[in-house]
Structure formats: C-alpha cells, structure tokens
C-alpha cells in the first residue's frame, strides 16, 4: 500500500508539471497572433478530384484490331454459339454498343440483345475444315443472342444495316478455333465504321443499325431468327451491308456475294472502286453468309469478303497472325463509303 501511494503521488506531481507546459505553446502562439493582428492560419487543400472516365471517348479510340485481339483471346474459347465463350463475346460487344451511345434495338426488356435458341449440332471435318450440321432438332435447345444497336437518323423509319456474325467454332478435340478472320475481322470492321461516323458527329439522314449475329456457323440461325421475329419492322430496312472474313489475302482484292445487282451490292462495289480496291461478284460454290437470310426475305443485301477467304478457314490457324491490318482497314473504308452513300 505504501508503494502504491508513493507511485500515485509521483504521477500526480508529474501531471502538475506537464499540464501547464502542454498548454503554454498554444496559449503563447494565440497571444502572439493577437498582438500581431494576424488571423488564424488555415491549411487550404485542393478540392478532391472527381475520378471520371469518358467511356465513349475510350471506345471511340479503339480500332478494329483491338476488337479482333479481344475476340480471339483465350477467354473467348472460340466463341461457339451457346457456349461461355459466346457469352463473354456478347458482353464485350454489348459494352461497346453501350459506350458508343447507340440506341438498343434488341428485345424490349433486354436492350441490345435478341434472344433465340439453337439446336444441337454435329461437328465433322470436310476437306480439312471443321463444319457444323444440325443434330436432332427435337432435343433440348440452347439459348443464344444477336446484338443490335442504332445511330438514329433524321428518318427513323428508313434503316441501313451493317452486320457481321461474331460466333465461331469453339473448341474441338482439344484445339481452340480462334476465328480471327472468320469473323472477328468483320465485327471489327463494322465497329470501326460506326466509330468513324460517330467521331464525325453528323446525324445521318437514315438510321444506321449495326447487328452482330450469332450461330452463323450453324446455318445462319441467328440472322434467320431475326428475320422471323424482328425487333423492328423488316420493311424499314433498305439495305444490308454484311462483312465476313475480310482480313486476309492480297491487299485490295475482295469478293462480293449478292442476290442480283441490288442497292447494297452496287453501293459496296462503287465504294471499293473509289477506295482503289476491287470487289467483284463471285461464285458462292455452296457457301454463303448472313446476307442470304435477308435476300430470302426480299431485302437488298450483300456480303463483302476477302477473295482468299477460304485460306486456313475453319482451322486453328485462323488466328491473329493470319490477318493483314491494311486489308481490314481497306475493308472498313469500303463499308464506310458504302454506308455514307446510302445513309447520308
């Protein structure tokens, strides 16, 4: 007890000594400021910077090659319709449509997406190319999505459509089929054209809709689903400019698939000539693309593709290294000139 009393007396004594000295500097400083007539000094900090990201500017600065690089990454797993890879590709493309400020033109409750279903498919190789054919159609079907967005023009009831399929073949026997040329190149081309139009800031006379179809590799299932249950009247579509496998071959050497010399075909052929390229109508030899879905509905449509599109097509070698950026840039120029002639 005696020790505790001594300890408490010592601590109280130290407190009595320390307290005045702890207050003295503050009181002394205030007294000096009062006598000098100086106002209290306040530390002025800059306002907190607001962290904002201009997503539209970020998307507008992207190129077709950026899109192709993303769509052929390992995470996309070859973008087979109905797969997790297709879902990831659809999310990427939806984000681009959104950041560009386009109006959603898909199902009313889903935005840019139009949902449809696909049947099972049987995979096989034909002349070294992996192909799909429809399996039992009565079996469980898998959901898939098309993506549609619009730049609204002065005439909302008149539409020029730019399209490309974004699906490919996925993974087969342990190998990824990246589909860089078929058809990440066409998707990149369409986005490139829309970004260029948006950067110019001129409202088109006619509305421009860009559409990315899925399940093309399964027999144009996505574009046919749209034609059967379109999210806006088909009669509003005046022309469809479709891009498919545009990124390889001799620079400036393109082919055109079309049903007759329709306005879409004429616009692309004239645009190619103006751009110093060649886009000649060629035999399809049992091949086709999504433009056939619209031609079958009586809508003018044409597909632009590299004349050498079959090279390494539907093989694992259709990868990023196969592409020629100059060819893709030229394809974008052709589609841009064609849509300018039709929509402005």
C-alpha positions in Angstrom: 0.0 0.0 0.0 2.8 2.4 0.9 4.4 1.7 -2.5 1.2 2.4 -4.3 0.7 5.8 -2.5 4.2 6.8 -3.4 3.6 5.9 -7.1 0.4 7.9 -7.3 2.0 11.0 -5.7 4.8 10.9 -8.2 2.4 10.6 -11.2 0.2 13.5 -9.9 3.3 15.6 -9.5 4.5 14.9 -13.0 1.0 15.8 -14.3 1.0 19.1 -12.5 4.3 19.9 -14.1 3.5 18.7 -17.6 0.0 20.2 -17.9 1.0 23.9 -18.0 3.8 23.2 -20.5 1.4 21.3 -22.7 -1.0 24.3 -22.8 1.7 27.0 -22.9 2.8 26.8 -26.5 -0.9 27.0 -27.7 -1.6 30.0 -25.4 1.7 31.6 -26.3 1.0 31.2 -30.0 -2.5 32.7 -29.8 -1.2 35.6 -27.8 1.5 36.4 -30.4 -1.1 36.2 -33.2 -3.4 38.5 -31.3 -0.8 41.1 -30.7 0.4 41.0 -34.3 -3.1 41.2 -35.6 -2.7 38.0 -37.7 -5.8 35.9 -38.5 -5.7 32.3 -37.7 -3.9 30.3 -40.4 -5.9 27.6 -42.1 -4.5 24.9 -44.3 -6.2 25.1 -47.7 -6.3 21.8 -49.5 -7.3 21.5 -53.2 -10.8 20.1 -53.8 -11.0 16.4 -54.2 -10.6 15.4 -57.8 -13.6 13.6 -59.2 -12.5 10.4 -60.8 -14.5 10.2 -64.1 -13.9 8.0 -67.1 -15.1 9.1 -70.5 -16.2 5.6 -71.7 -17.4 6.9 -75.1 -14.1 8.6 -75.8 -12.3 5.4 -74.7 -14.4 3.3 -77.1 -14.1 5.8 -80.0 -10.3 5.5 -79.7 -10.4 1.7 -80.2 -9.6 0.1 -83.6 -10.7 -2.9 -85.5 -7.5 -4.7 -84.5 -8.3 -4.0 -80.8 -11.6 -5.7 -81.2 -10.2 -8.6 -83.0 -7.5 -9.1 -80.4 -10.1 -9.2 -77.7 -12.5 -11.5 -79.5 -9.7 -14.0 -80.3 -8.3 -14.1 -76.7 -8.2 -17.4 -74.9 -11.0 -16.3 -72.6 -13.4 -16.3 -75.6 -12.7 -20.0 -76.2 -13.5 -19.7 -80.0 -17.0 -18.1 -79.4 -19.1 -21.1 -80.3 -22.8 -20.2 -80.2 -24.4 -21.3 -76.9 -21.0 -21.5 -75.1 -19.5 -19.5 -72.3 -17.1 -18.0 -74.9 -20.1 -16.7 -76.9 -21.5 -15.1 -73.7 -18.2 -13.3 -73.0 -18.0 -12.1 -76.6 -21.6 -10.9 -76.4 -20.9 -9.0 -73.2 -17.8 -7.3 -74.7 -19.8 -6.2 -77.8 -22.8 -5.1 -75.7 -20.4 -2.9 -73.7 -19.0 -1.4 -76.9 -22.5 -0.6 -78.2 -23.4 1.0 -74.9 -20.2 3.1 -74.6 -20.8 4.4 -78.1 -24.2 5.6 -77.0 -26.2 3.6 -79.5 -29.9 3.0 -79.0 -30.7 -0.6 -78.0 -32.6 -2.4 -80.7 -32.9 -5.8 -79.3 -35.7 -7.4 -77.3 -37.5 -4.7 -75.4 -36.7 -6.0 -71.9 -33.1 -6.9 -72.6 -31.6 -3.9 -74.5 -29.1 -4.7 -77.2 -29.7 -8.5 -77.1 -32.2 -10.5 -79.1 -32.5 -14.0 -77.6 -33.2 -17.1 -79.7 -32.4 -20.8 -79.4 -30.2 -23.1 -81.3 -30.4 -26.9 -81.8 -27.7 -29.4 -81.1 -25.0 -29.7 -83.8 -22.8 -32.5 -85.1 -19.2 -31.5 -85.7 -17.2 -33.0 -88.5 -14.3 -32.2 -90.8 -14.9 -31.7 -94.5 -11.8 -31.2 -96.7 -9.8 -30.3 -93.6 -12.4 -27.7 -92.4 -14.4 -28.1 -89.3 -18.1 -27.8 -90.0 -21.4 -28.0 -88.2 -24.6 -29.6 -89.2 -27.9 -29.6 -87.3 -28.5 -32.5 -85.0 -31.8 -33.7 -83.6 -33.9 -30.6 -83.6 -36.4 -32.0 -81.0 -33.7 -32.2 -78.3 -33.1 -29.5 -75.8 -32.2 -26.3 -77.4 -29.6 -23.8 -76.2 -30.1 -20.0 -75.8 -28.0 -17.6 -77.9 -28.1 -13.9 -78.7 -27.9 -11.4 -81.5 -26.9 -7.9 -80.7 -28.4 -4.8 -82.3 -27.8 -1.0 -81.7 -28.7 2.1 -83.7 -27.5 5.5 -84.6 -30.8 7.3 -85.0 -31.1 9.4 -88.2 -33.5 12.0 -89.3 -35.7 9.3 -90.8 -36.2 6.7 -88.2 -38.4 4.6 -90.5 -35.6 4.1 -93.0 -32.7 1.9 -92.0 -29.3 0.9 -93.4 -28.0 -2.1 -91.6 -24.3 -3.0 -91.1 -23.8 -6.6 -89.9 -21.3 -9.3 -89.2 -21.5 -12.6 -87.3 -19.5 -12.8 -84.1 -19.6 -16.5 -83.4 -17.1 -19.2 -84.5 -16.4 -22.9 -83.9 -15.3 -23.0 -80.3 -13.0 -25.9 -79.1 -12.8 -29.2 -81.0 -10.7 -32.2 -80.0 -8.8 -30.0 -77.5 -7.9 -27.3 -80.0 -9.3 -23.7 -79.9 -10.6 -22.3 -83.2 -10.0 -18.5 -82.7 -11.9 -17.3 -85.8 -9.8 -14.2 -86.2 -10.6 -13.8 -89.9 -14.0 -15.7 -89.6 -15.4 -13.4 -88.4 -13.7 -11.3 -85.7 -12.4 -9.3 -88.7 -15.9 -8.5 -89.9 -17.0 -7.4 -86.4 -14.0 -5.2 -86.0 -14.7 -3.7 -89.5 -18.3 -2.8 -88.6 -17.4 -1.3 -85.2 -14.6 0.7 -87.0 -17.1 2.2 -89.4 -19.6 3.2 -86.7 -16.8 4.8 -84.6 -15.7 6.8 -87.6 -19.2 8.0 -88.2 -19.7 9.0 -84.6 -16.4 10.9 -84.5 -17.6 13.0 -87.4 -20.6 14.0 -85.3 -23.0 14.3 -88.3 -26.5 13.0 -88.0 -27.3 10.6 -90.9 -30.5 11.1 -92.9 -31.3 7.4 -92.5 -31.0 5.4 -89.3 -27.9 3.1 -89.2 -28.3 -0.2 -87.3 -25.3 -2.4 -86.6 -26.1 -6.0 -86.0 -23.9 -8.8 -84.7 -25.3 -12.3 -85.5 -24.6 -15.5 -83.6 -24.9 -19.1 -84.8 -24.0 -18.2 -88.4 -21.7 -21.2 -88.4 -24.7 -23.4 -87.6 -26.5 -22.3 -90.7 -27.3 -18.6 -90.3 -29.5 -19.4 -87.4 -29.1 -16.0 -85.7 -29.9 -13.9 -88.7 -32.8 -16.2 -89.7 -34.2 -15.8 -86.1 -34.1 -12.1 -86.5 -35.9 -12.2 -89.9 -38.6 -14.5 -88.4 -39.1 -12.3 -85.3 -37.5 -8.9 -86.0 -37.3 -6.4 -83.2 -38.4 -3.7 -85.6 -40.3 -3.8 -88.9 -38.3 -5.5 -91.7 -39.9 -3.2 -94.2 -37.8 -0.3 -92.7 -34.5 -2.0 -93.8 -33.5 -0.5 -97.2 -30.1 -2.4 -97.5 -27.9 -4.8 -95.5 -24.1 -4.4 -95.8 -22.6 -7.6 -94.3 -18.9 -8.1 -93.6 -17.5 -11.6 -93.3 -13.8 -12.8 -93.3 -12.3 -9.6 -94.7 -8.8 -9.7 -93.2 -6.6 -11.8 -95.4 -5.4 -12.3 -99.0 -4.0 -9.8 -101.4 -4.5 -6.2 -100.3 -7.5 -4.7 -102.0 -8.7 -7.9 -103.5 -12.3 -8.6 -102.3 -15.3 -10.7 -103.3 -19.0 -9.9 -103.2 -21.9 -12.2 -102.6 -25.3 -10.8 -103.5 -28.6 -11.8 -105.0 -28.6 -9.7 -108.2 -27.3 -6.1 -108.6 -29.3 -4.8 -105.7 -28.6 -1.4 -104.0 -26.4 -2.9 -101.3 -24.2 -4.7 -103.9 -23.9 -1.6 -106.1 -23.0 0.6 -103.1 -20.2 -1.7 -102.0 -18.8 -2.2 -105.5 -18.8 1.5 -106.2 -17.2 2.2 -102.8 -14.5 -0.3 -103.4 -13.6 1.3 -106.8 -13.5 4.8 -105.1 -11.1 3.3 -102.4 -8.8 1.9 -105.0 -9.8 -1.7 -104.4 -11.6 -4.4 -106.3 -14.9 -6.0 -105.1 -16.2 -8.3 -107.8 -19.2 -10.6 -107.6 -18.0 -14.2 -107.4 -19.5 -17.7 -107.3 -20.5 -18.8 -103.9 -20.0 -22.5 -104.6 -22.4 -23.7 -102.0 -21.1 -21.2 -99.4 -23.0 -18.3 -98.0 -23.2 -15.7 -95.2 -25.9 -14.0 -93.2 -26.9 -11.8 -96.2 -28.8 -14.8 -97.5 -31.3 -14.5 -94.7 -32.3 -11.0 -95.8 -32.2 -11.7 -99.5 -34.6 -14.6 -98.9 -37.0 -12.0 -97.3 -36.7 -9.7 -100.3 -34.3 -7.2 -98.6 -31.3 -5.9 -100.7 -28.2 -7.4 -99.1 -24.6 -8.1 -100.0 -21.6 -9.6 -98.2 -18.1 -8.2 -98.6 -15.2 -10.7 -98.1 -11.6 -11.2 -99.0 -11.3 -13.2 -102.2 -8.9 -15.6 -100.5 -11.3 -16.1 -97.5 -11.0 -19.9 -97.6 -7.3 -19.9 -96.8 -7.0 -21.6 -93.3 -10.7 -21.1 -92.9 -12.3 -23.2 -90.1 -8.9 -24.3 -88.8 -7.0 -23.5 -85.6 -4.6 -21.5 -87.9 -7.3 -18.8 -88.4 -5.6 -16.7 -85.7 -4.5 -13.1 -85.2 -1.2 -13.7 -87.1 -3.2 -14.5 -90.2 -4.6 -11.0 -90.6 -3.4 -8.1 -92.6 -4.2 -4.8 -90.9 -4.1 -3.0 -94.2 -6.7 -5.3 -95.7 -9.0 -4.8 -92.7 -8.5 -1.0 -92.8 -9.4 -1.1 -96.5 -12.5 -3.2 -95.9 -13.6 -0.6 -93.3 -13.0 2.1 -95.8 -15.2 0.3 -98.3 -18.1 -0.3 -95.9 -17.8 3.3 -94.6 -18.1 4.8 -98.1 -21.0 2.4 -99.0 -23.0 3.4 -95.9 -22.2 7.1 -96.5 -23.7 6.8 -99.9 -26.8 5.1 -98.6 -27.5 6.8 -95.3 -26.2 10.4 -95.7 
